[in-house]
Amino acid sequence: MALTPFSKDIWSNRTVGLLGGSFNPAHEGHRHISLYALKMLGLDAVWWMVSPQNPLKAKKGMAPLEERLESARDTARHPKIFVTDIERHLNTQYTLDTIRALQTHFPRMRFVWLMGGDNLTSFHKWRRWQEIFKTLPVCVLDRPPRHSSLKACPAFERFRHYLLPQERAATLKGKRAPAWTILHIPLDETSATAIRARRRSK
């Protein structure tokens, strides 16, 4: 029987990284940061939560959910990376609502929010973004372009006193929020925007 995010008994006492996004389409960059998160944070799994519709992104140009789910499954190719449309089943649209619903549904699990460094710079635009930091540990992984400094962004400034150095990243999953870290990892230059542009030019 295949593991699914809804198998409560299987997931009890596990620590899972949550990577949300449009995955329009999924690509090697998603897999790249997921593998580093698994290794450096000591996670039991990473869930790719394919969003029915990101509220910060336009509907125009967004592939159908089933198509994006299929691209994610084709790209994941790892026994500890699980692709899910769990937000559709939870009927949630915003990240904080999804996280809280998951914590209620899986009370014996620990979650870590994963995101690329490119998202950190605009994280203050997310709905109730400060509450996300206060609800579960957060791990930011380098994504191109590698910013010369992330310190100018509001999220960094607001929570800089809770930032764990990379050498202590493995302890993040056991920390009480707010707690976060930034993993400076080799960059994967793959971009969903570039993939879509190439497809349009054919």
Residue pairs with C-beta under 8 A, 6 or more apart in sequence:
3 10
3 11
3 82
4 82
4 84
5 11
5 47
5 82
5 84
5 86
6 86
6 89
8 105
8 106
8 108
11 106
11 109
12 106
12 108
12 109
13 108
13 109
14 44
14 45
14 109
14 110
15 41
15 42
15 43
15 44
15 109
15 110
15 111
15 112
15 173
16 43
16 44
16 45
16 46
16 47
16 109
16 110
16 111
16 112
17 34
17 37
17 38
17 41
17 43
17 45
17 46
17 47
17 111
17 112
17 113
17 114
17 139
18 46
18 47
18 49
18 99
18 102
18 111
18 112
18 113
18 114
19 30
19 33
19 34
19 37
19 46
19 47
19 48
19 49
19 114
19 115
20 49
20 51
20 87
20 95
20 98
20 115
21 30
21 48
21 49
21 50
21 51
21 54
22 50
22 51
22 54
22 57
22 62
22 68
22 192
23 30
23 48
23 50
23 51
23 68
23 69
23 71
23 72
23 192
24 61
24 62
24 63
24 68
24 192
24 196
25 63
25 67
25 68
25 71
25 72
25 75
25 192
25 195
25 196
26 48
26 50
26 68
26 71
26 72
26 74
26 75
26 76
26 83
26 192
27 75
27 190
27 191
27 192
27 195
28 75
28 188
28 190
29 116
29 143
29 188
29 189
29 190
29 191
29 192
30 48
30 72
30 75
31 75
31 76
31 77
31 78
31 81
32 185
32 188
32 190
33 114
33 116
33 141
33 143
33 185
33 188
34 46
34 48
34 76
34 78
34 81
34 114
35 78
36 141
36 183
36 185
37 43
37 46
37 112
37 114
37 139
37 141
37 183
38 45
38 46
38 80
38 81
40 166
40 169
40 170
40 183
40 185
41 112
41 139
41 169
41 170
41 172
41 173
42 170
42 173
43 80
43 112
43 173
44 80
45 80
45 81
45 82
46 80
46 81
46 82
46 114
47 82
47 83
47 84
47 86
48 72
48 76
48 81
48 82
48 83
48 84
49 84
49 85
49 86
49 87
49 98
50 65
50 68
50 69
50 72
50 83
50 84
50 85
50 87
51 87
51 93
52 65
52 85
52 87
52 88
52 93
53 59
53 62
53 93
55 93
55 94
55 127
56 125
56 126
61 196
63 71
65 85
65 88
69 83
69 85
72 83
73 83
76 82
76 83
86 98
86 102
87 93
87 98
90 97
90 98
90 101
90 102
90 105
92 98
92 101
94 126
94 127
94 128
95 113
95 126
95 127
95 132
96 127
96 128
96 131
96 132
96 135
99 111
99 113
99 132
99 135
99 136
100 135
102 109
102 111
103 109
103 111
103 135
103 136
110 173
110 174
111 136
112 136
112 137
112 138
112 139
112 172
112 173
113 132
113 136
113 137
113 138
113 139
114 139
114 141
115 123
115 138
115 139
115 140
115 141
116 140
116 141
116 142
116 143
117 140
117 141
117 142
117 143
117 146
117 147
117 150
117 182
118 143
118 144
118 145
119 140
119 143
120 140
120 150
120 153
120 155
120 156
120 182
121 147
121 150
121 153
122 153
123 129
123 153
123 154
123 155
124 153
124 154
124 155
126 132
129 155
130 158
132 138
133 155
133 158
133 159
133 162
133 177
133 178
133 180
134 177
134 178
135 177
136 177
137 172
137 173
137 175
137 177
137 179
137 180
138 177
138 178
138 179
138 180
138 181
139 169
139 172
139 180
139 181
139 182
139 183
140 150
140 180
140 181
140 182
140 183
141 182
141 183
141 185
142 182
142 183
142 184
142 185
142 187
143 187
143 188
144 187
144 188
144 189
144 191
146 187
150 156
150 182
151 157
151 160
156 163
159 178
159 180
162 178
162 179
162 180
163 180
163 181
163 182
164 171
164 172
164 175
164 179
164 180
164 181
165 181
166 181
166 182
166 183
166 184
168 181
169 181
169 183
172 179
172 180
172 181
